[in-house]
Amino acid sequence: MTLQLIDITVRDKQAHPRLAGRVTGHVRAVLVEQLGQQEQTHDLTIPVWADLPEGASDADTDMALMLKAADIVSRLKASLGTTPTPSEPSGPR
């Protein structure tokens, strides 16, 4: 079984109501699971948060939220014991 992240986008984001510098939001991640000859697409919405310096741009905010979601997907893949596809790095980061 392989699981590959094929798309990731920020769905929504907002400043945390009480913690200054923290942004919360949801990231949409699309994964493709290959099991033998069968292929299944999974469309996930992942709740994320990031602490950012004052004055961070929208692009920096989006990148921080997407990196958090990508880390969650990586941990999911590791817990499932999937094999990396050739386009994905393997080993510790």
mmCIF file as gemmi writes it, N, C-alpha and C atoms, coordinates in Angstrom:
data_model
loop_
_atom_site.group_PDB
_atom_site.id
_atom_site.type_symbol
_atom_site.label_atom_id
_atom_site.label_alt_id
_atom_site.label_comp_id
_atom_site.label_asym_id
_atom_site.label_entity_id
_atom_site.label_seq_id
_atom_site.pdbx_PDB_ins_code
_atom_site.Cartn_x
_atom_site.Cartn_y
_atom_site.Cartn_z
_atom_site.occupancy
_atom_site.B_iso_or_equiv
_atom_site.pdbx_formal_charge
_atom_site.auth_seq_id
_atom_site.auth_asym_id
_atom_site.pdbx_PDB_model_num
ATOM 1 N N . MET Axp A 1 ? 0.846 -1.175 0 1 0 ? 1 A 1
ATOM 2 C CA . MET Axp A 1 ? 0 0 0 1 0 ? 1 A 1
ATOM 3 C C . MET Axp A 1 ? 0.891 1.238 0 1 0 ? 1 A 1
ATOM 4 N N . THR Axp A 2 ? 0.567 2.17 -0.862 1 0 ? 2 A 1
ATOM 5 C CA . THR Axp A 2 ? 1.244 3.459 -0.854 1 0 ? 2 A 1
ATOM 6 C C . THR Axp A 2 ? 0.203 4.555 -0.67 1 0 ? 2 A 1
ATOM 7 N N . LEU Axp A 3 ? 0.616 5.613 -0.038 1 0 ? 3 A 1
ATOM 8 C CA . LEU Axp A 3 ? -0.241 6.76 0.212 1 0 ? 3 A 1
ATOM 9 C C . LEU Axp A 3 ? 0.542 7.983 -0.223 1 0 ? 3 A 1
ATOM 10 N N . GLN Axp A 4 ? 0.004 8.74 -1.176 1 0 ? 4 A 1
ATOM 11 C CA . GLN Axp A 4 ? 0.724 9.881 -1.721 1 0 ? 4 A 1
ATOM 12 C C . GLN Axp A 4 ? -0.111 11.151 -1.582 1 0 ? 4 A 1
ATOM 13 N N . LEU Axp A 5 ? 0.52 12.212 -1.08 1 0 ? 5 A 1
ATOM 14 C CA . LEU Axp A 5 ? -0.114 13.524 -0.979 1 0 ? 5 A 1
ATOM 15 C C . LEU Axp A 5 ? -0.039 14.174 -2.356 1 0 ? 5 A 1
ATOM 16 N N . ILE Axp A 6 ? -1.2 14.456 -2.964 1 0 ? 6 A 1
ATOM 17 C CA . ILE Axp A 6 ? -1.181 15.023 -4.312 1 0 ? 6 A 1
ATOM 18 C C . ILE Axp A 6 ? -1.601 16.492 -4.358 1 0 ? 6 A 1
ATOM 19 N N . ASP Axp A 7 ? -2.268 16.981 -3.309 1 0 ? 7 A 1
ATOM 20 C CA . ASP Axp A 7 ? -2.676 18.383 -3.294 1 0 ? 7 A 1
ATOM 21 C C . ASP Axp A 7 ? -2.848 18.83 -1.852 1 0 ? 7 A 1
ATOM 22 N N . ILE Axp A 8 ? -2.48 20.081 -1.59 1 0 ? 8 A 1
ATOM 23 C CA . ILE Axp A 8 ? -2.65 20.64 -0.249 1 0 ? 8 A 1
ATOM 24 C C . ILE Axp A 8 ? -2.919 22.137 -0.4 1 0 ? 8 A 1
ATOM 25 N N . THR Axp A 9 ? -3.993 22.61 0.233 1 0 ? 9 A 1
ATOM 26 C CA . THR Axp A 9 ? -4.363 24.021 0.165 1 0 ? 9 A 1
ATOM 27 C C . THR Axp A 9 ? -4.964 24.458 1.5 1 0 ? 9 A 1
ATOM 28 N N . VAL Axp A 10 ? -4.843 25.741 1.789 1 0 ? 10 A 1
ATOM 29 C CA . VAL Axp A 10 ? -5.466 26.3 2.993 1 0 ? 10 A 1
ATOM 30 C C . VAL Axp A 10 ? -6.93 26.576 2.669 1 0 ? 10 A 1
ATOM 31 N N . ARG Axp A 11 ? -7.826 25.981 3.448 1 0 ? 11 A 1
ATOM 32 C CA . ARG Axp A 11 ? -9.264 26.172 3.235 1 0 ? 11 A 1
ATOM 33 C C . ARG Axp A 11 ? -9.751 27.441 3.921 1 0 ? 11 A 1
ATOM 34 N N . ASP Axp A 12 ? -9.325 27.653 5.172 1 0 ? 12 A 1
ATOM 35 C CA . ASP Axp A 12 ? -9.69 28.866 5.897 1 0 ? 12 A 1
ATOM 36 C C . ASP Axp A 12 ? -8.658 29.107 6.99 1 0 ? 12 A 1
ATOM 37 N N . LYS Axp A 13 ? -8.59 30.357 7.444 1 0 ? 13 A 1
ATOM 38 C CA . LYS Axp A 13 ? -7.659 30.717 8.523 1 0 ? 13 A 1
ATOM 39 C C . LYS Axp A 13 ? -8.196 31.937 9.246 1 0 ? 13 A 1
ATOM 40 N N . GLN Axp A 14 ? -7.838 32.027 10.519 1 0 ? 14 A 1
ATOM 41 C CA . GLN Axp A 14 ? -8.251 33.172 11.324 1 0 ? 14 A 1
ATOM 42 C C . GLN Axp A 14 ? -7.295 33.317 12.503 1 0 ? 14 A 1
ATOM 43 N N . ALA Axp A 15 ? -7.226 34.539 13.022 1 0 ? 15 A 1
ATOM 44 C CA . ALA Axp A 15 ? -6.416 34.779 14.213 1 0 ? 15 A 1
ATOM 45 C C . ALA Axp A 15 ? -7.068 34.07 15.392 1 0 ? 15 A 1
ATOM 46 N N . HIS Axp A 16 ? -6.246 33.53 16.271 1 0 ? 16 A 1
ATOM 47 C CA . HIS Axp A 16 ? -6.776 32.875 17.468 1 0 ? 16 A 1
ATOM 48 C C . HIS Axp A 16 ? -7.45 33.946 18.325 1 0 ? 16 A 1
ATOM 49 N N . PRO Axp A 17 ? -8.615 33.651 18.903 1 0 ? 17 A 1
ATOM 50 C CA . PRO Axp A 17 ? -9.339 34.687 19.648 1 0 ? 17 A 1
ATOM 51 C C . PRO Axp A 17 ? -8.637 35.173 20.916 1 0 ? 17 A 1
ATOM 52 N N . ARG Axp A 18 ? -7.755 34.352 21.502 1 0 ? 18 A 1
ATOM 53 C CA . ARG Axp A 18 ? -7.127 34.752 22.768 1 0 ? 18 A 1
ATOM 54 C C . ARG Axp A 18 ? -5.604 34.785 22.733 1 0 ? 18 A 1
ATOM 55 N N . LEU Axp A 19 ? -4.972 34.022 21.862 1 0 ? 19 A 1
ATOM 56 C CA . LEU Axp A 19 ? -3.511 33.949 21.849 1 0 ? 19 A 1
ATOM 57 C C . LEU Axp A 19 ? -2.938 34.805 20.721 1 0 ? 19 A 1
ATOM 58 N N . ALA Axp A 20 ? -2.26 35.878 21.093 1 0 ? 20 A 1
ATOM 59 C CA . ALA Axp A 20 ? -1.667 36.767 20.094 1 0 ? 20 A 1
ATOM 60 C C . ALA Axp A 20 ? -0.583 36.026 19.317 1 0 ? 20 A 1
ATOM 61 N N . GLY Axp A 21 ? -0.567 36.224 18.016 1 0 ? 21 A 1
ATOM 62 C CA . GLY Axp A 21 ? 0.454 35.606 17.176 1 0 ? 21 A 1
ATOM 63 C C . GLY Axp A 21 ? 0.116 34.2 16.706 1 0 ? 21 A 1
ATOM 64 N N . ARG Axp A 22 ? -0.982 33.648 17.183 1 0 ? 22 A 1
ATOM 65 C CA . ARG Axp A 22 ? -1.375 32.287 16.766 1 0 ? 22 A 1
ATOM 66 C C . ARG Axp A 22 ? -2.498 32.384 15.727 1 0 ? 22 A 1
ATOM 67 N N . VAL Axp A 23 ? -2.345 31.584 14.688 1 0 ? 23 A 1
ATOM 68 C CA . VAL Axp A 23 ? -3.354 31.495 13.635 1 0 ? 23 A 1
ATOM 69 C C . VAL Axp A 23 ? -3.879 30.069 13.614 1 0 ? 23 A 1
ATOM 70 N N . THR Axp A 24 ? -5.191 29.933 13.514 1 0 ? 24 A 1
ATOM 71 C CA . THR Axp A 24 ? -5.803 28.607 13.394 1 0 ? 24 A 1
ATOM 72 C C . THR Axp A 24 ? -6.496 28.52 12.042 1 0 ? 24 A 1
ATOM 73 N N . GLY Axp A 25 ? -6.727 27.314 11.6 1 0 ? 25 A 1
ATOM 74 C CA . GLY Axp A 25 ? -7.413 27.149 10.322 1 0 ? 25 A 1
ATOM 75 C C . GLY Axp A 25 ? -7.585 25.693 9.964 1 0 ? 25 A 1
ATOM 76 N N . HIS Axp A 26 ? -7.987 25.487 8.722 1 0 ? 26 A 1
ATOM 77 C CA . HIS Axp A 26 ? -8.182 24.145 8.19 1 0 ? 26 A 1
ATOM 78 C C . HIS Axp A 26 ? -7.447 24.041 6.86 1 0 ? 26 A 1
ATOM 79 N N . VAL Axp A 27 ? -6.782 22.929 6.664 1 0 ? 27 A 1
ATOM 80 C CA . VAL Axp A 27 ? -6.055 22.67 5.426 1 0 ? 27 A 1
ATOM 81 C C . VAL Axp A 27 ? -6.702 21.473 4.741 1 0 ? 27 A 1
ATOM 82 N N . ARG Axp A 28 ? -6.925 21.6 3.453 1 0 ? 28 A 1
ATOM 83 C CA . ARG Axp A 28 ? -7.464 20.494 2.65 1 0 ? 28 A 1
ATOM 84 C C . ARG Axp A 28 ? -6.285 19.731 2.061 1 0 ? 28 A 1
ATOM 85 N N . ALA Axp A 29 ? -6.238 18.436 2.34 1 0 ? 29 A 1
ATOM 86 C CA . ALA Axp A 29 ? -5.182 17.568 1.818 1 0 ? 29 A 1
ATOM 87 C C . ALA Axp A 29 ? -5.831 16.444 1.022 1 0 ? 29 A 1
ATOM 88 N N . VAL Axp A 30 ? -5.347 16.235 -0.193 1 0 ? 30 A 1
ATOM 89 C CA . VAL Axp A 30 ? -5.859 15.158 -1.033 1 0 ? 30 A 1
ATOM 90 C C . VAL Axp A 30 ? -4.778 14.089 -1.118 1 0 ? 30 A 1
ATOM 91 N N . LEU Axp A 31 ? -5.144 12.876 -0.706 1 0 ? 31 A 1
ATOM 92 C CA . LEU Axp A 31 ? -4.224 11.742 -0.724 1 0 ? 31 A 1
ATOM 93 C C . LEU Axp A 31 ? -4.744 10.695 -1.697 1 0 ? 31 A 1
ATOM 94 N N . VAL Axp A 32 ? -3.809 10.014 -2.361 1 0 ? 32 A 1
ATOM 95 C CA . VAL Axp A 32 ? -4.168 8.883 -3.211 1 0 ? 32 A 1
ATOM 96 C C . VAL Axp A 32 ? -3.547 7.642 -2.595 1 0 ? 32 A 1
ATOM 97 N N . GLU Axp A 33 ? -4.394 6.65 -2.352 1 0 ? 33 A 1
ATOM 98 C CA . GLU Axp A 33 ? -3.952 5.379 -1.786 1 0 ? 33 A 1
ATOM 99 C C . GLU Axp A 33 ? -3.941 4.341 -2.901 1 0 ? 33 A 1
ATOM 100 N N . GLN Axp A 34 ? -2.813 3.677 -3.067 1 0 ? 34 A 1
ATOM 101 C CA . GLN Axp A 34 ? -2.683 2.619 -4.067 1 0 ? 34 A 1
ATOM 102 C C . GLN Axp A 34 ? -2.539 1.295 -3.333 1 0 ? 34 A 1
ATOM 103 N N . LEU Axp A 35 ? -3.487 0.403 -3.557 1 0 ? 35 A 1
ATOM 104 C CA . LEU Axp A 35 ? -3.466 -0.915 -2.93 1 0 ? 35 A 1
ATOM 105 C C . LEU Axp A 35 ? -3.65 -1.937 -4.044 1 0 ? 35 A 1
ATOM 106 N N . GLY Axp A 36 ? -2.536 -2.524 -4.469 1 0 ? 36 A 1
ATOM 107 C CA . GLY Axp A 36 ? -2.581 -3.421 -5.621 1 0 ? 36 A 1
ATOM 108 C C . GLY Axp A 36 ? -2.954 -2.631 -6.86 1 0 ? 36 A 1
ATOM 109 N N . GLN Axp A 37 ? -3.999 -3.064 -7.548 1 0 ? 37 A 1
ATOM 110 C CA . GLN Axp A 37 ? -4.471 -2.355 -8.745 1 0 ? 37 A 1
ATOM 111 C C . GLN Axp A 37 ? -5.544 -1.315 -8.422 1 0 ? 37 A 1
ATOM 112 N N . GLN Axp A 38 ? -5.977 -1.26 -7.178 1 0 ? 38 A 1
ATOM 113 C CA . GLN Axp A 38 ? -7.029 -0.324 -6.792 1 0 ? 38 A 1
ATOM 114 C C . GLN Axp A 38 ? -6.43 1.002 -6.338 1 0 ? 38 A 1
ATOM 115 N N . GLU Axp A 39 ? -7.079 2.084 -6.75 1 0 ? 39 A 1
ATOM 116 C CA . GLU Axp A 39 ? -6.656 3.42 -6.343 1 0 ? 39 A 1
ATOM 117 C C . GLU Axp A 39 ? -7.845 4.11 -5.686 1 0 ? 39 A 1
ATOM 118 N N . GLN Axp A 40 ? -7.602 4.7 -4.534 1 0 ? 40 A 1
ATOM 119 C CA . GLN Axp A 40 ? -8.654 5.401 -3.794 1 0 ? 40 A 1
ATOM 120 C C . GLN Axp A 40 ? -8.162 6.801 -3.455 1 0 ? 40 A 1
ATOM 121 N N . THR Axp A 41 ? -8.988 7.807 -3.704 1 0 ? 41 A 1
ATOM 122 C CA . THR Axp A 41 ? -8.654 9.188 -3.374 1 0 ? 41 A 1
ATOM 123 C C . THR Axp A 41 ? -9.327 9.554 -2.056 1 0 ? 41 A 1
ATOM 124 N N . HIS Axp A 42 ? -8.564 10.181 -1.17 1 0 ? 42 A 1
ATOM 125 C CA . HIS Axp A 42 ? -9.074 10.621 0.128 1 0 ? 42 A 1
ATOM 126 C C . HIS Axp A 42 ? -8.951 12.14 0.2 1 0 ? 42 A 1
ATOM 127 N N . ASP Axp A 43 ? -10.051 12.818 0.451 1 0 ? 43 A 1
ATOM 128 C CA . ASP Axp A 43 ? -10.08 14.27 0.586 1 0 ? 43 A 1
ATOM 129 C C . ASP Axp A 43 ? -10.248 14.582 2.073 1 0 ? 43 A 1
ATOM 130 N N . LEU Axp A 44 ? -9.181 15.072 2.712 1 0 ? 44 A 1
ATOM 131 C CA . LEU Axp A 44 ? -9.182 15.305 4.156 1 0 ? 44 A 1
ATOM 132 C C . LEU Axp A 44 ? -9.203 16.795 4.474 1 0 ? 44 A 1
ATOM 133 N N . THR Axp A 45 ? -9.852 17.147 5.563 1 0 ? 45 A 1
ATOM 134 C CA . THR Axp A 45 ? -9.782 18.494 6.114 1 0 ? 45 A 1
ATOM 135 C C . THR Axp A 45 ? -9.097 18.373 7.467 1 0 ? 45 A 1
ATOM 136 N N . ILE Axp A 46 ? -7.94 19.028 7.591 1 0 ? 46 A 1
ATOM 137 C CA . ILE Axp A 46 ? -7.099 18.884 8.78 1 0 ? 46 A 1
ATOM 138 C C . ILE Axp A 46 ? -7.091 20.202 9.561 1 0 ? 46 A 1
ATOM 139 N N . PRO Axp A 47 ? -7.54 20.193 10.823 1 0 ? 47 A 1
ATOM 140 C CA . PRO Axp A 47 ? -7.454 21.407 11.64 1 0 ? 47 A 1
ATOM 141 C C . PRO Axp A 47 ? -6.006 21.632 12.081 1 0 ? 47 A 1
ATOM 142 N N . VAL Axp A 48 ? -5.517 22.858 11.908 1 0 ? 48 A 1
ATOM 143 C CA . VAL Axp A 48 ? -4.119 23.169 12.223 1 0 ? 48 A 1
ATOM 144 C C . VAL Axp A 48 ? -4.018 24.526 12.91 1 0 ? 48 A 1
ATOM 145 N N . TRP Axp A 49 ? -2.853 24.773 13.51 1 0 ? 49 A 1
ATOM 146 C CA . TRP Axp A 49 ? -2.549 26.07 14.097 1 0 ? 49 A 1
ATOM 147 C C . TRP Axp A 49 ? -1.06 26.329 13.922 1 0 ? 49 A 1
ATOM 148 N N . ALA Axp A 50 ? -0.685 27.607 13.962 1 0 ? 50 A 1
ATOM 149 C CA . ALA Axp A 50 ? 0.726 27.982 13.865 1 0 ? 50 A 1
ATOM 150 C C . ALA Axp A 50 ? 0.945 29.279 14.626 1 0 ? 50 A 1
ATOM 151 N N . ASP Axp A 51 ? 2.102 29.374 15.278 1 0 ? 51 A 1
ATOM 152 C CA . ASP Axp A 51 ? 2.518 30.613 15.926 1 0 ? 51 A 1
ATOM 153 C C . ASP Axp A 51 ? 3.422 31.355 14.954 1 0 ? 51 A 1
ATOM 154 N N . LEU Axp A 52 ? 3.079 32.614 14.676 1 0 ? 52 A 1
ATOM 155 C CA . LEU Axp A 52 ? 3.799 33.392 13.676 1 0 ? 52 A 1
ATOM 156 C C . LEU Axp A 52 ? 4.281 34.71 14.267 1 0 ? 52 A 1
ATOM 157 N N . PRO Axp A 53 ? 5.392 35.226 13.741 1 0 ? 53 A 1
ATOM 158 C CA . PRO Axp A 53 ? 5.856 36.536 14.211 1 0 ? 53 A 1
ATOM 159 C C . PRO Axp A 53 ? 4.914 37.639 13.72 1 0 ? 53 A 1
ATOM 160 N N . GLU Axp A 54 ? 4.923 38.743 14.433 1 0 ? 54 A 1
ATOM 161 C CA . GLU Axp A 54 ? 4.091 39.875 14.051 1 0 ? 54 A 1
ATOM 162 C C . GLU Axp A 54 ? 4.486 40.344 12.655 1 0 ? 54 A 1
ATOM 163 N N . GLY Axp A 55 ? 3.503 40.626 11.835 1 0 ? 55 A 1
ATOM 164 C CA . GLY Axp A 55 ? 3.763 41.121 10.489 1 0 ? 55 A 1
ATOM 165 C C . GLY Axp A 55 ? 4.017 40.037 9.454 1 0 ? 55 A 1
ATOM 166 N N . ALA Axp A 56 ? 3.771 38.787 9.784 1 0 ? 56 A 1
ATOM 167 C CA . ALA Axp A 56 ? 3.964 37.699 8.819 1 0 ? 56 A 1
ATOM 168 C C . ALA Axp A 56 ? 2.989 37.883 7.652 1 0 ? 56 A 1
ATOM 169 N N . SER Axp A 57 ? 3.476 37.628 6.452 1 0 ? 57 A 1
ATOM 170 C CA . SER Axp A 57 ? 2.637 37.794 5.26 1 0 ? 57 A 1
ATOM 171 C C . SER Axp A 57 ? 1.609 36.667 5.159 1 0 ? 57 A 1
ATOM 172 N N . ASP Axp A 58 ? 0.613 36.873 4.304 1 0 ? 58 A 1
ATOM 173 C CA . ASP Axp A 58 ? -0.387 35.823 4.068 1 0 ? 58 A 1
ATOM 174 C C . ASP Axp A 58 ? 0.27 34.564 3.518 1 0 ? 58 A 1
ATOM 175 N N . ALA Axp A 59 ? 1.256 34.74 2.646 1 0 ? 59 A 1
ATOM 176 C CA . ALA Axp A 59 ? 1.953 33.583 2.069 1 0 ? 59 A 1
ATOM 177 C C . ALA Axp A 59 ? 2.698 32.805 3.153 1 0 ? 59 A 1
ATOM 178 N N . ASP Axp A 60 ? 3.339 33.526 4.089 1 0 ? 60 A 1
ATOM 179 C CA . ASP Axp A 60 ? 4.035 32.859 5.197 1 0 ? 60 A 1
ATOM 180 C C . ASP Axp A 60 ? 3.048 32.114 6.097 1 0 ? 60 A 1
ATOM 181 N N . THR Axp A 61 ? 1.897 32.726 6.336 1 0 ? 61 A 1
ATOM 182 C CA . THR Axp A 61 ? 0.864 32.09 7.158 1 0 ? 61 A 1
ATOM 183 C C . THR Axp A 61 ? 0.361 30.816 6.498 1 0 ? 61 A 1
ATOM 184 N N . ASP Axp A 62 ? 0.056 30.903 5.198 1 0 ? 62 A 1
ATOM 185 C CA . ASP Axp A 62 ? -0.412 29.721 4.464 1 0 ? 62 A 1
ATOM 186 C C . ASP Axp A 62 ? 0.633 28.613 4.489 1 0 ? 62 A 1
ATOM 187 N N . MET Axp A 63 ? 1.896 28.972 4.278 1 0 ? 63 A 1
ATOM 188 C CA . MET Axp A 63 ? 2.965 27.971 4.267 1 0 ? 63 A 1
ATOM 189 C C . MET Axp A 63 ? 3.088 27.298 5.632 1 0 ? 63 A 1
ATOM 190 N N . ALA Axp A 64 ? 3.01 28.078 6.706 1 0 ? 64 A 1
ATOM 191 C CA . ALA Axp A 64 ? 3.116 27.505 8.053 1 0 ? 64 A 1
ATOM 192 C C . ALA Axp A 64 ? 1.974 26.524 8.323 1 0 ? 64 A 1
ATOM 193 N N . LEU Axp A 65 ? 0.764 26.882 7.917 1 0 ? 65 A 1
ATOM 194 C CA . LEU Axp A 65 ? -0.384 25.999 8.128 1 0 ? 65 A 1
ATOM 195 C C . LEU Axp A 65 ? -0.271 24.732 7.278 1 0 ? 65 A 1
ATOM 196 N N . MET Axp A 66 ? 0.175 24.879 6.028 1 0 ? 66 A 1
ATOM 197 C CA . MET Axp A 66 ? 0.331 23.705 5.163 1 0 ? 66 A 1
ATOM 198 C C . MET Axp A 66 ? 1.442 22.786 5.66 1 0 ? 66 A 1
ATOM 199 N N . LEU Axp A 67 ? 2.517 23.366 6.208 1 0 ? 67 A 1
ATOM 200 C CA . LEU Axp A 67 ? 3.596 22.541 6.766 1 0 ? 67 A 1
ATOM 201 C C . LEU Axp A 67 ? 3.107 21.744 7.97 1 0 ? 67 A 1
ATOM 202 N N . LYS Axp A 68 ? 2.285 22.364 8.81 1 0 ? 68 A 1
ATOM 203 C CA . LYS Axp A 68 ? 1.711 21.634 9.949 1 0 ? 68 A 1
ATOM 204 C C . LYS Axp A 68 ? 0.868 20.46 9.455 1 0 ? 68 A 1
ATOM 205 N N . ALA Axp A 69 ? 0.035 20.707 8.442 1 0 ? 69 A 1
ATOM 206 C CA . ALA Axp A 69 ? -0.816 19.642 7.906 1 0 ? 69 A 1
ATOM 207 C C . ALA Axp A 69 ? 0.021 18.548 7.252 1 0 ? 69 A 1
ATOM 208 N N . ALA Axp A 70 ? 1.067 18.929 6.522 1 0 ? 70 A 1
ATOM 209 C CA . ALA Axp A 70 ? 1.934 17.933 5.883 1 0 ? 70 A 1
ATOM 210 C C . ALA Axp A 70 ? 2.622 17.068 6.933 1 0 ? 70 A 1
ATOM 211 N N . ASP Axp A 71 ? 2.992 17.668 8.062 1 0 ? 71 A 1
ATOM 212 C CA . ASP Axp A 71 ? 3.596 16.899 9.151 1 0 ? 71 A 1
ATOM 213 C C . ASP Axp A 71 ? 2.592 15.889 9.72 1 0 ? 71 A 1
ATOM 214 N N . ILE Axp A 72 ? 1.346 16.301 9.862 1 0 ? 72 A 1
ATOM 215 C CA . ILE Axp A 72 ? 0.308 15.393 10.355 1 0 ? 72 A 1
ATOM 216 C C . ILE Axp A 72 ? 0.118 14.235 9.378 1 0 ? 72 A 1
ATOM 217 N N . VAL Axp A 73 ? 0.098 14.53 8.077 1 0 ? 73 A 1
ATOM 218 C CA . VAL Axp A 73 ? -0.032 13.478 7.063 1 0 ? 73 A 1
ATOM 219 C C . VAL Axp A 73 ? 1.166 12.532 7.125 1 0 ? 73 A 1
ATOM 220 N N . SER Axp A 74 ? 2.368 13.075 7.319 1 0 ? 74 A 1
ATOM 221 C CA . SER Axp A 74 ? 3.569 12.232 7.425 1 0 ? 74 A 1
ATOM 222 C C . SER Axp A 74 ? 3.482 11.29 8.615 1 0 ? 74 A 1
ATOM 223 N N . ARG Axp A 75 ? 2.998 11.8 9.744 1 0 ? 75 A 1
ATOM 224 C CA . ARG Axp A 75 ? 2.841 10.94 10.925 1 0 ? 75 A 1
ATOM 225 C C . ARG Axp A 75 ? 1.779 9.871 10.697 1 0 ? 75 A 1
ATOM 226 N N . LEU Axp A 76 ? 0.714 10.222 9.988 1 0 ? 76 A 1
ATOM 227 C CA . LEU Axp A 76 ? -0.318 9.247 9.642 1 0 ? 76 A 1
ATOM 228 C C . LEU Axp A 76 ? 0.269 8.136 8.778 1 0 ? 76 A 1
ATOM 229 N N . LYS Axp A 77 ? 1.034 8.52 7.765 1 0 ? 77 A 1
ATOM 230 C CA . LYS Axp A 77 ? 1.647 7.532 6.88 1 0 ? 77 A 1
ATOM 231 C C . LYS Axp A 77 ? 2.611 6.633 7.644 1 0 ? 77 A 1
ATOM 232 N N . ALA Axp A 78 ? 3.364 7.21 8.56 1 0 ? 78 A 1
ATOM 233 C CA . ALA Axp A 78 ? 4.31 6.416 9.351 1 0 ? 78 A 1
ATOM 234 C C . ALA Axp A 78 ? 3.572 5.424 10.248 1 0 ? 78 A 1
ATOM 235 N N . SER Axp A 79 ? 2.466 5.854 10.827 1 0 ? 79 A 1
ATOM 236 C CA . SER Axp A 79 ? 1.728 4.95 11.713 1 0 ? 79 A 1
ATOM 237 C C . SER Axp A 79 ? 1.046 3.828 10.938 1 0 ? 79 A 1
ATOM 238 N N . LEU Axp A 80 ? 0.717 4.083 9.668 1 0 ? 80 A 1
ATOM 239 C CA . LEU Axp A 80 ? 0.116 3.049 8.828 1 0 ? 80 A 1
ATOM 240 C C . LEU Axp A 80 ? 1.164 2.123 8.228 1 0 ? 80 A 1
ATOM 241 N N . GLY Axp A 81 ? 2.435 2.553 8.288 1 0 ? 81 A 1
ATOM 242 C CA . GLY Axp A 81 ? 3.516 1.73 7.751 1 0 ? 81 A 1
ATOM 243 C C . GLY Axp A 81 ? 3.517 1.669 6.241 1 0 ? 81 A 1
ATOM 244 N N . THR Axp A 82 ? 3.123 2.764 5.577 1 0 ? 82 A 1
ATOM 245 C CA . THR Axp A 82 ? 3.112 2.772 4.12 1 0 ? 82 A 1
ATOM 246 C C . THR Axp A 82 ? 4.521 2.902 3.583 1 0 ? 82 A 1
ATOM 247 N N . THR Axp A 83 ? 4.723 2.42 2.366 1 0 ? 83 A 1
ATOM 248 C CA . THR Axp A 83 ? 6.026 2.537 1.72 1 0 ? 83 A 1
ATOM 249 C C . THR Axp A 83 ? 6.068 3.844 0.953 1 0 ? 83 A 1
ATOM 250 N N . PRO Axp A 84 ? 7.213 4.562 0.981 1 0 ? 84 A 1
ATOM 251 C CA . PRO Axp A 84 ? 7.288 5.829 0.262 1 0 ? 84 A 1
ATOM 252 C C . PRO Axp A 84 ? 7.3 5.599 -1.244 1 0 ? 84 A 1
ATOM 253 N N . THR Axp A 85 ? 6.679 6.532 -1.973 1 0 ? 85 A 1
ATOM 254 C CA . THR Axp A 85 ? 6.734 6.478 -3.424 1 0 ? 85 A 1
ATOM 255 C C . THR Axp A 85 ? 8.046 7.099 -3.871 1 0 ? 85 A 1
ATOM 256 N N . PRO Axp A 86 ? 8.486 6.866 -5.121 1 0 ? 86 A 1
ATOM 257 C CA . PRO Axp A 86 ? 9.777 7.402 -5.565 1 0 ? 86 A 1
ATOM 258 C C . PRO Axp A 86 ? 9.904 8.911 -5.44 1 0 ? 86 A 1
ATOM 259 N N . SER Axp A 87 ? 8.796 9.653 -5.496 1 0 ? 87 A 1
ATOM 260 C CA . SER Axp A 87 ? 8.872 11.111 -5.408 1 0 ? 87 A 1
ATOM 261 C C . SER Axp A 87 ? 8.967 11.615 -3.972 1 0 ? 87 A 1
ATOM 262 N N . GLU Axp A 88 ? 8.833 10.726 -2.992 1 0 ? 88 A 1
ATOM 263 C CA . GLU Axp A 88 ? 8.862 11.133 -1.59 1 0 ? 88 A 1
ATOM 264 C C . GLU Axp A 88 ? 10.191 10.758 -0.95 1 0 ? 88 A 1
ATOM 265 N N . PRO Axp A 89 ? 10.741 11.648 -0.143 1 0 ? 89 A 1
ATOM 266 C CA . PRO Axp A 89 ? 11.976 11.289 0.57 1 0 ? 89 A 1
ATOM 267 C C . PRO Axp A 89 ? 11.691 10.255 1.645 1 0 ? 89 A 1
ATOM 268 N N . SER Axp A 90 ? 12.672 9.456 1.925 1 0 ? 90 A 1
ATOM 269 C CA . SER Axp A 90 ? 12.517 8.496 3.021 1 0 ? 90 A 1
ATOM 270 C C . SER Axp A 90 ? 13.585 8.775 4.061 1 0 ? 90 A 1
ATOM 271 N N . GLY Axp A 91 ? 13.367 8.305 5.256 1 0 ? 91 A 1
ATOM 272 C CA . GLY Axp A 91 ? 14.342 8.502 6.328 1 0 ? 91 A 1
ATOM 273 C C . GLY Axp A 91 ? 13.989 9.679 7.195 1 0 ? 91 A 1
ATOM 274 N N . PRO Axp A 92 ? 14.783 9.904 8.248 1 0 ? 92 A 1
ATOM 275 C CA . PRO Axp A 92 ? 14.499 10.996 9.189 1 0 ? 92 A 1
ATOM 276 C C . PRO Axp A 92 ? 14.752 12.348 8.568 1 0 ? 92 A 1
ATOM 277 N N . ARG Axp A 93 ? 14.047 13.352 9.12 1 0 ? 93 A 1
ATOM 278 C CA . ARG Axp A 93 ? 14.224 14.731 8.638 1 0 ? 93 A 1
ATOM 279 C C . ARG Axp A 93 ? 14.925 15.548 9.662 1 0 ? 93 A 1
